[in-house]
């Protein structure tokens, strides 16, 4: 499969490299009501654009209790997500959220502090296990009723930090690894999530719900997951900060998998500071995920130590010399971002690498299919779901086609199920080509040019929602290089085109999250390009 075809297949991946369409056509269907925005209202939300620090101060002073914060965010979800704009980013509310908040309030009153996330409401993606009353379904009707017996390690760390999980977010079903014609942000269980800036536009996948919810102030911060682009793309098009950590920094145990080579969870927030706080809470060694052992001595409990407005000074930042598209508005955003980087003391170095990485697209997709079958079968064999392997998922969807597959089918599930085991020669060859090959290329580029990071436009502005023909993303994409190699990646808002957000990426070598956070923070503070979503009904 060609690179372009792969990206169309997996918008979890690079979200595609097809012709830029700013306003596509959404065909009329029997479920038009899912895509039609209701009356959009301005709720004047009192917690709008708050930060972890600002809410922490208000909790400490007694202005708010955690219980009040949870109630306010739940009301916001009801007002904007379920009614009003009908953003549809939250797939399930935690029925224990208020009780957990009350317990956190008691600890605060007793003088106990678990850290900056103590009493702070968060949302997590619906492919992350929680051993409570919430389901873990990856958005699939086949997984309805799956109540995990054990918290995912990331959830365990969140609970230890005092964070309050108020619900789960919708996602592209099976993390957008189901069909070549998928609409990002759509799942058979959760329906279609919308972009809070323009509601008939796409929130990008697969962490669509997490990105839209954070941007629309439905929570303080959220957890997303990424295989290739599924944190940084929705962060970019929803106007927020996203961090895709080095594979190995954050545990994957208890998360419905795609790829043991590329999967990771990561923070999504409105500011670099909040993303740094959240990363510090979830980055830890997990004995149940062997890859995290490689982070020993390389992770940090507090990534806010890297926040430095002067972090760009003297840093060598690589920019691909080949134009990624001919859209004058997006190109102007990159030119402006480069000017800001230079003003902050960065040294811009033109490099040539993107075509070499893109050449690995077919091999990457091959790897993902093999690893998805293996990983999902292992997960389902131990889960409390009614389906016990990928074949049973496929069979369920075929038997319930009208509800499970009303728009697009499941050819990616089927092609994955046809693969052999991970000892197969084709898999090993593809793995060496995509994973090892991309690392060799990037290591050489970083070394030869003495780079501190590589930067560029994360993603073009959101395309229109189209559940019939699928996503149509533009040629601006910087999601794959860091994803395919397992390298860390941060995206920060850098402006807007067509009233839609666009992000700027920085990615580096393994376990350089702290340095990337510093670069992202310095750019964020110098540019201030985050703007609140308008909840506008349509582009036209």
C-alpha positions in Angstrom: 0.0 0.0 0.0 1.3 3.4 -0.9 2.1 6.0 1.7 -0.9 8.1 0.6 -3.2 5.2 0.9 -1.8 4.3 4.3 -2.4 7.7 5.7 -6.0 7.7 4.4 -6.4 4.3 6.1 -5.1 5.4 9.4 -5.8 9.0 10.3 -4.6 7.9 13.7 -1.6 8.0 11.5 -0.5 11.1 9.7 -4.0 12.2 8.9 -3.4 11.9 5.2 -1.5 13.6 2.4 -4.3 14.3 0.0 -5.4 17.5 -1.7 -6.2 20.2 0.8 -10.0 20.7 1.0 -11.1 23.3 3.5 -14.8 22.7 3.0 -15.7 19.3 1.8 -19.1 17.9 1.1 -20.9 15.9 3.8 -23.4 13.7 2.1 -27.0 13.4 3.3 -27.6 10.2 5.3 -30.2 8.7 7.5 -28.1 9.9 10.4 -27.8 13.5 9.4 -28.9 14.6 12.9 -25.5 13.4 14.2 -23.8 16.0 12.1 -26.3 18.9 12.2 -25.3 21.4 14.9 -28.0 22.4 17.3 -28.4 26.0 18.6 -25.0 27.2 19.6 -25.0 29.1 22.8 -22.4 31.1 24.7 -22.5 29.8 28.2 -20.0 32.3 29.7 -18.4 29.4 31.5 -16.8 30.6 34.7 -13.8 28.2 34.5 -13.0 29.1 30.9 -9.3 28.9 30.1 -8.4 28.2 33.7 -5.0 26.5 34.3 -4.0 23.8 36.7 -2.1 26.4 38.8 -5.0 28.9 38.9 -7.5 26.2 39.9 -5.1 24.9 42.5 -4.8 28.3 44.0 -8.6 28.6 44.2 -8.9 25.1 45.8 -6.3 26.1 48.3 -8.0 29.4 49.2 -11.4 27.8 49.5 -13.0 29.7 46.6 -13.8 26.3 45.1 -14.0 22.8 46.3 -13.1 19.9 44.0 -16.8 18.8 44.2 -17.8 22.2 42.9 -15.2 22.0 40.1 -16.5 18.6 39.0 -20.1 19.8 39.1 -19.2 22.8 37.0 -17.4 20.7 34.4 -20.2 18.2 34.3 -22.7 21.0 33.8 -20.5 22.4 31.0 -20.5 18.9 29.3 -24.2 18.7 29.5 -24.7 22.3 28.2 -22.1 22.2 25.3 -21.4 18.6 24.6 -24.8 17.0 24.9 -26.9 20.0 24.2 -26.2 23.4 22.7 -23.4 22.9 20.2 -23.7 19.1 20.6 -19.9 18.7 20.4 -20.2 15.0 21.3 -16.7 14.6 22.6 -17.5 12.8 25.9 -18.7 9.2 25.4 -19.3 8.4 29.1 -19.5 10.2 32.5 -17.9 8.7 35.5 -20.8 8.1 38.0 -18.3 8.2 40.9 -16.8 11.5 40.0 -18.6 13.5 42.7 -17.7 10.9 45.4 -14.1 11.0 44.4 -14.1 14.8 44.5 -15.5 14.7 48.0 -12.7 12.4 49.1 -10.1 14.8 47.5 -11.7 17.7 49.3 -11.4 15.9 52.7 -7.7 15.4 52.0 -7.2 19.1 51.1 -9.0 20.2 54.3 -6.8 17.9 56.3 -3.7 19.6 54.8 -2.7 16.8 52.5 -1.5 17.6 49.1 -0.8 15.0 46.4 0.6 17.6 44.0 -0.6 20.1 41.4 -3.3 17.7 40.0 -4.9 17.1 43.4 -8.7 17.7 43.0 -8.3 18.6 39.3 -11.0 17.2 36.8 -9.6 15.3 33.8 -11.0 13.3 30.9 -9.4 10.1 29.4 -9.8 8.4 26.1 -12.1 5.5 25.8 -9.4 3.0 25.0 -7.9 3.2 28.5 -9.0 0.7 31.2 -10.6 2.0 34.4 -11.5 -0.5 37.1 -14.7 1.3 38.0 -18.2 1.6 36.6 -17.1 3.0 33.2 -16.7 0.9 30.1 -13.6 0.7 27.9 -14.7 0.1 24.3 -12.4 1.9 21.8 -15.7 3.3 20.6 -16.8 -0.1 19.2 -20.3 -1.5 19.8 -18.6 -4.9 19.8 -16.9 -3.9 23.1 -20.0 -2.5 24.9 -20.1 -4.0 28.4 -16.3 -4.3 28.8 -15.7 -3.2 32.4 -12.0 -3.6 33.2 -10.9 -5.6 36.2 -7.8 -3.4 36.7 -6.9 0.2 36.1 -4.5 1.0 33.3 -1.1 2.0 34.7 -1.7 5.6 33.5 -5.0 5.7 35.3 -3.3 4.4 38.5 -0.8 7.2 38.3 -3.6 9.8 37.7 -5.5 8.5 40.8 -2.3 8.6 42.8 -1.8 12.3 41.8 -5.3 13.2 43.1 -6.7 13.9 39.6 -10.4 13.2 39.3 -11.4 11.3 36.1 -14.8 12.7 35.3 -15.4 10.7 32.2 -14.1 9.2 29.0 -13.8 10.8 25.6 -15.0 9.6 22.2 -12.5 8.6 19.6 -12.1 7.3 16.1 -13.3 3.7 16.5 -10.4 1.3 17.1 -8.2 4.3 17.1 -8.9 4.8 13.4 -7.5 1.5 12.4 -10.8 0.1 11.0 -11.3 1.4 7.5 -9.7 3.1 4.6 -12.7 5.5 4.4 -13.1 6.5 8.0 -14.2 9.8 9.4 -12.0 10.8 12.2 -13.8 11.3 15.5 -16.6 8.8 14.5 -17.3 5.6 16.4 -20.3 3.3 16.3 -20.8 3.7 20.0 -20.2 7.4 20.4 -21.1 8.9 17.0 -19.3 11.8 15.4 -17.3 14.3 17.5 -17.1 17.8 16.1 -14.4 20.5 16.0 -15.3 23.2 18.5 -14.1 26.0 16.2 -16.4 25.2 13.3 -18.8 22.4 14.1 -19.1 20.9 10.6 -15.3 20.4 10.6 -13.2 17.4 11.7 -11.6 17.1 15.1 -8.9 14.7 13.7 -8.2 11.3 15.1 -8.0 9.3 16.9 -7.9 11.3 20.2 -10.6 13.5 18.7 -12.8 13.6 21.9 -9.8 14.5 24.1 -8.7 17.3 21.8 -12.2 18.8 21.4 -13.0 18.5 25.1 -9.9 20.3 26.3 -10.2 23.0 23.7 -13.9 23.6 24.5 -13.1 23.8 28.3 -15.0 20.6 29.2 -12.2 19.6 31.5 -8.9 20.9 32.6 -6.7 18.5 30.8 -7.1 15.1 29.1 -5.2 12.0 28.1 -4.9 10.9 24.5 -3.1 8.0 22.9 -1.1 7.9 19.7 0.3 5.4 17.2 0.9 7.9 14.4 -0.5 11.4 14.8 -3.4 10.7 17.2 -2.3 13.1 19.9 -0.6 15.8 17.9 -3.1 16.0 15.0 -6.2 16.6 17.2 -4.2 18.9 19.4 -3.2 20.9 16.3 -6.6 21.2 14.7 -8.3 21.9 18.1 -5.9 24.6 19.0 -4.3 23.0 22.0 -0.9 21.6 23.2 -0.3 17.9 22.7 2.8 15.8 23.8 3.5 12.5 22.1 6.2 11.1 24.4 9.1 8.8 23.5 7.8 5.3 23.2 8.8 3.9 26.6 8.3 7.0 28.8 4.6 6.3 29.5 3.2 2.8 30.1 0.8 1.2 27.7 -0.5 -1.5 30.0 -4.3 -1.5 30.2 -4.7 0.5 26.9 -6.3 -1.2 23.9 -3.3 -1.5 21.6 -2.5 -1.0 18.0 1.3 -1.2 17.9 3.8 -2.2 20.5 6.4 -0.4 18.5 4.7 3.0 18.2 1.8 3.2 20.8 2.0 5.7 23.7 -0.3 7.7 25.8 0.3 11.4 26.4 -1.1 14.7 27.7 -3.4 17.2 26.0 -3.8 20.6 27.5 -4.5 24.3 26.7 -1.0 25.4 27.8 2.5 23.9 27.7 2.7 24.3 31.4 -0.4 22.1 32.1 0.8 19.5 29.6 4.2 19.4 31.4 2.4 18.9 34.7 0.3 16.1 33.4 3.3 14.4 31.7 5.2 14.3 35.0 2.2 12.6 36.7 2.0 9.7 34.2 5.7 9.1 33.2 7.0 6.2 35.2 8.4 2.7 35.0 5.7 -0.1 34.8 6.9 -3.7 35.3 3.9 -4.8 33.1 5.3 -2.8 30.1 8.9 -3.8 29.6 9.6 -0.9 27.2 9.3 1.5 30.1 12.4 -0.1 31.7 14.4 1.8 29.1 13.3 5.1 30.6 15.0 4.4 33.9 17.1 7.4 34.7 15.7 9.3 31.7 12.3 10.3 33.0 11.4 13.2 35.3 8.8 13.6 38.0 8.5 17.3 37.3 8.7 18.5 33.7 7.9 22.1 34.7 11.5 22.5 35.6 12.2 22.8 31.9 9.8 25.7 31.4 12.1 28.6 30.3 11.2 31.6 28.2 14.8 31.7 27.0 14.9 28.0 26.0 15.1 28.8 22.2 18.2 30.9 22.6 21.1 29.4 20.7 19.2 26.2 19.8 19.6 24.8 16.3 16.1 24.0 14.8 15.8 22.0 11.6 13.2 23.0 9.0 12.5 20.9 6.0 13.7 22.8 2.9 11.0 21.3 0.6 7.7 23.2 0.8 5.0 20.9 2.2 2.2 22.7 0.3 1.3 25.8 -1.7 -1.4 27.3 0.6 -0.4 30.8 1.2 -2.1 31.2 4.5 -0.5 28.1 6.0 2.9 29.0 4.5 2.5 32.4 6.1 1.9 30.8 9.5 5.2 28.8 9.1 7.1 31.9 8.0 5.7 33.8 11.0 6.6 31.0 13.4 10.2 30.9 12.0 10.5 34.6 12.5 9.4 34.2 16.2 11.9 31.4 16.6 14.7 33.6 15.2 13.6 36.5 17.4 13.9 34.2 20.4 17.5 33.4 19.5 17.0 30.1 17.6 19.3 29.2 14.7 17.3 27.9 11.7 18.9 25.1 9.7 17.4 23.9 6.4 17.3 20.1 6.2 16.2 17.4 3.8 14.5 14.4 5.4 10.8 14.3 5.0 10.7 12.4 1.7 13.0 9.7 3.1 10.7 9.2 6.1 7.6 9.2 4.0 9.1 6.4 1.9 8.6 4.1 4.8 4.8 4.4 4.8 4.0 1.1 3.3 6.4 -0.7 5.6 4.9 1.1 8.6 1.4 0.1 7.7 2.6 -3.5 7.4 4.1 -3.4 10.9 0.9 -1.9 12.3 -1.3 -4.6 10.9 0.8 -7.4 12.3 1.1 -5.7 15.7 -2.6 -4.8 15.9 -3.7 -8.4 15.4 -1.2 -9.7 18.0 -1.8 -6.9 20.6 -5.6 -6.9 20.3 -5.9 -10.6 20.5 -3.8 -10.6 23.7 -5.8 -7.7 25.2 -9.2 -9.3 24.4 -8.2 -12.7 25.7 -8.0 -11.2 29.2 -10.7 -8.6 28.9 -14.3 -8.7 30.1 -15.6 -8.1 26.6 -18.0 -10.4 24.8 -15.5 -10.6 21.9 -12.4 -12.5 22.6 -10.3 -11.9 19.5 -10.1 -9.8 16.3 -12.0 -12.4 14.3 -14.9 -12.1 16.7 -14.9 -8.3 16.4 -15.1 -8.6 12.6 -17.9 -11.2 12.9 -19.8 -9.0 15.3 -19.6 -6.0 12.9 -20.8 -8.1 10.0 -23.8 -9.4 12.0 -24.7 -5.9 13.2 -23.7 -4.0 10.0 -26.5 -1.4 10.1 -25.4 -0.2 13.5 -21.7 -1.0 13.6 -20.9 0.0 10.0 -23.5 2.4 8.7 -21.0 4.5 6.7 -17.7 2.8 6.2 -16.6 -0.8 6.6 -13.7 -2.7 8.3 -11.2 -3.6 5.6 -8.3 -2.6 7.9 -9.5 -5.0 10.6 -9.8 -7.7 8.0 -6.4 -7.2 6.4 -4.9 -7.2 9.9 -6.6 -10.4 10.8 -5.1 -12.0 7.7 -1.6 -11.5 8.9 0.5 -14.2 10.5 2.4 -14.0 13.8 5.2 -11.6 14.8 7.8 -14.2 13.8 6.8 -13.9 10.2 9.6 -12.8 7.9 7.5 -10.1 6.2 6.8 -8.5 9.6 10.5 -8.5 10.6 11.6 -7.0 7.3 9.0 -4.3 7.5 9.9 -3.5 11.1 13.6 -3.2 10.2 12.7 -0.9 7.3 10.2 1.4 9.0 11.2 1.5 12.7 14.9 1.0 12.5 15.3 2.7 9.1 13.5 5.9 10.3 15.6 6.0 13.4 18.8 5.7 11.4 17.8 8.6 9.1 16.7 10.9 11.8 19.7 10.1 14.0 21.9 11.0 11.0 20.0 14.3 10.3 20.2 15.3 14.0 23.9 14.5 14.2 25.1 16.0 10.9 23.3 19.2 11.5 23.9 19.4 15.2 20.1 19.9 15.8 18.3 20.4 19.0 14.9 19.8 17.4 13.1 19.6 14.1 10.1 21.9 13.6 7.4 22.6 11.1 3.6 22.8 10.7 2.0 20.0 12.6 -1.1 19.7 10.4 -3.1 21.9 8.1 -6.5 23.2 9.3 -9.4 20.7 9.8 -11.2 19.3 6.8 -14.9 19.0 6.7 -16.7 16.1 8.4 -17.6 13.5 5.8 -18.7 10.1 7.1 -19.4 8.8 3.5 -16.2 9.5 1.7 -13.9 9.9 4.7 -11.3 12.4 5.7 -9.6 14.7 3.2 -6.5 16.1 4.8 -4.0 18.4 3.2 -0.3 18.0 2.4 0.9 19.7 5.6 1.7 17.0 8.1 4.6 16.5 10.5 3.1 13.6 12.5 4.9 10.6 11.0 8.7 11.2 11.5 8.5 11.1 15.3 5.7 8.4 15.4 7.4 5.9 13.1 10.7 6.2 15.0 9.3 6.4 18.5 10.8 9.9 19.1 9.1 12.6 21.3 6.9 15.3 19.7 5.2 18.4 21.0 2.7 20.6 19.1 1.8 24.2 20.2 -0.8 26.6 18.6 0.8 28.8 16.0 -2.2 30.7 14.6 -5.2 30.1 12.4 -6.2 29.7 8.7 -9.8 29.9 7.6 -10.8 30.5 11.3 -9.3 27.1 12.2 -6.3 26.4 14.4 -2.9 25.3 13.1 -0.1 23.9 15.3 3.7 24.1 15.2 5.6 21.0 16.0 9.0 20.3 17.7 10.3 16.8 17.8 13.6 15.5 19.0 15.6 12.4 19.9 14.5 9.9 22.6 13.8 11.1 26.1 14.3 14.7 25.3 10.7 15.6 26.4 12.1 18.2 28.8 14.1 20.1 26.2 11.1 20.0 23.8 8.8 21.3 26.5 11.2 24.2 27.0 11.2 25.0 23.3 7.5 24.8 23.0 7.0 27.0 26.1 9.4 29.6 24.8 7.6 29.7 21.5 4.2 29.7 23.2 5.1 32.6 25.5 6.5 34.6 22.6 3.6 34.0 20.2 0.5 33.6 22.3 -1.5 31.9 19.5 -4.0 29.9 21.5 -7.5 31.3 20.9 -10.8 30.1 22.3 -13.2 28.1 20.0 -16.2 30.0 18.6 -18.5 27.0 18.4 -19.5 28.3 14.9 -22.1 26.1 13.2 -20.5 25.9 9.8 -17.7 27.3 7.6 -20.0 29.1 5.2 
